[in-house]
């Protein structure tokens, strides 16, 4: 139980205002991949491959945004 609690606490967003942007990004990526996200929010019936694909593409997009910001470009437009 302690291990599970420590894992979930490490998934906390550092900036709470980013939660809605992350949700929008998740749905945008899922739509691009043709994956339907359950409306009730329960992911237990989704294939691990699908949830992993969504998460992986989200990370890839976030890295691209960070790289654009570091190079002087504006990567925030994709998440707003």
C-alpha positions in Angstrom: 0.0 0.0 0.0 2.8 2.4 0.8 4.4 1.9 -2.6 1.1 2.6 -4.3 0.7 5.8 -2.3 4.2 7.1 -3.1 3.7 6.4 -6.8 0.4 8.3 -7.0 1.9 11.3 -5.1 4.7 11.5 -7.6 2.1 12.0 -10.4 1.0 15.4 -8.9 1.2 18.3 -11.2 3.7 20.9 -10.1 1.4 23.7 -11.4 -2.2 23.0 -10.6 -3.4 25.4 -13.3 -1.8 23.0 -15.8 -4.4 20.3 -15.1 -7.0 21.6 -17.7 -4.3 22.0 -20.3 -3.1 18.5 -19.7 -6.6 17.2 -20.1 -7.1 19.0 -23.3 -3.8 17.7 -24.6 -4.8 14.1 -23.6 -8.0 14.4 -25.6 -6.3 16.1 -28.5 -3.7 13.3 -28.8 -6.3 10.6 -28.4 -8.3 12.1 -31.2 -5.3 12.3 -33.4 -4.5 8.6 -32.7 -8.1 7.6 -33.2 -8.5 6.3 -29.7 -11.8 6.9 -27.8 -11.3 8.0 -24.2 -14.1 6.7 -21.8 -16.5 9.6 -20.9 -16.8 8.3 -17.4 -13.1 8.6 -16.8 -12.6 4.9 -16.0 -9.6 3.6 -18.0 -9.8 0.0 -16.7 -11.4 -1.3 -19.9 -8.9 0.4 -22.3 -6.1 -1.5 -23.8 -2.7 -0.8 -22.1 -1.3 -0.2 -25.6 -3.8 2.6 -26.2 -3.2 4.3 -22.9 0.5 4.0 -23.4 0.3 5.5 -26.8 -1.6 8.5 -25.5 0.9 9.0 -22.7 3.9 8.6 -25.0 2.6 11.0 -27.5 1.7 13.5 -24.8 5.3 13.4 -23.5 6.6 13.8 -27.0 4.4 16.9 -27.5 5.5 18.3 -24.2 9.2 17.9 -25.1 8.6 19.6 -28.4 6.9 22.5 -26.6 9.8 22.8 -24.1 12.4 22.7 -27.0 10.5 25.5 -28.8 10.4 27.6 -25.6 14.1 27.0 -25.0 15.0 28.0 -28.6 13.0 31.2 -28.3 9.9 30.0 -30.1 6.4 30.0 -28.6 5.3 26.4 -27.9 2.4 27.5 -25.6 0.0 28.0 -28.5 -0.4 24.2 -28.9 -1.7 23.8 -25.3 -3.8 27.0 -24.9 
